[in-house]
């Protein structure tokens, strides 16, 4: 079955620690995205990538970093510079820039 | 920027019809999406409108009026499993990436 897989489902971060959220897709999609979802707020774009080895900052990129070394993978690192990391993180992909987004099942990140 | 407005919460009865509205203020409109999201799960695509009018897909329909900056999602013959958040997202301003509203939490009761 084709789809997007995010792992882990739940993640805990200690103060000052960097953590990496995994996102893998086997849909052969060119574009991938990371969104953050907070209660009562819409999805906010963190980073996106249109093609391998290229990515762009979204609306709330500060405190986050990404890489796109392979077409199927777009990991997100939440760095210690992100002072309010507790949120539900959603990864998405689309066949190209004109198509609808397919979402992964999300990672809930909490701070210990 | 874009301003997208949806009601925060709605309730409806099983078997009834409910209309979820979405209004937006933007320049260079280039399409509007509706997604369904159950708590703690992935949003799933429901519909996409880029031209004015009604698009029907089974129990779900979506309407768009570009001149009014308005869309609605119509859910017929409501079922308990339709209890979820419904996200309106707009693509505009030369960007292909949709901007999401805050979502409408729909509660269906017996």
Contacts between the chains, C-beta under 8 A, distances in Angstrom:
chain1	res1	chain2	res2	distance
A	4	B	42	7.7
A	33	B	97	7.1
A	35	B	100	7.7
A	40	B	8	7.5
A	40	B	102	6.4
A	41	B	102	5.9
A	42	B	4	7.2
A	42	B	87	7.2
A	42	B	99	7.6
A	42	B	100	3.9
A	42	B	101	5.2
A	42	B	102	4.6
A	42	B	103	6.4
A	43	B	43	7.8
A	43	B	87	7.1
A	43	B	89	7.8
A	43	B	100	4.1
A	44	B	100	7.8
A	45	B	97	6.3
A	45	B	99	7.8
A	48	B	97	6.1
A	58	B	97	7.7
A	88	B	40	7.6
A	90	B	42	7.0
A	90	B	43	7.2
A	97	B	96	3.9
A	98	B	96	6.3
A	100	B	33	6.5
A	100	B	45	4.8
A	100	B	48	6.1
A	101	B	33	7.9
A	101	B	43	8.0
A	101	B	45	7.3
A	101	B	98	7.1
A	102	B	45	7.4
A	103	B	35	7.9
A	103	B	42	4.0
A	103	B	43	4.9
A	103	B	44	7.4
A	104	B	42	5.8
A	105	B	41	5.9
A	105	B	42	4.7
A	106	B	40	6.9
A	106	B	41	7.2
A	106	B	42	6.3
A	108	B	40	7.4
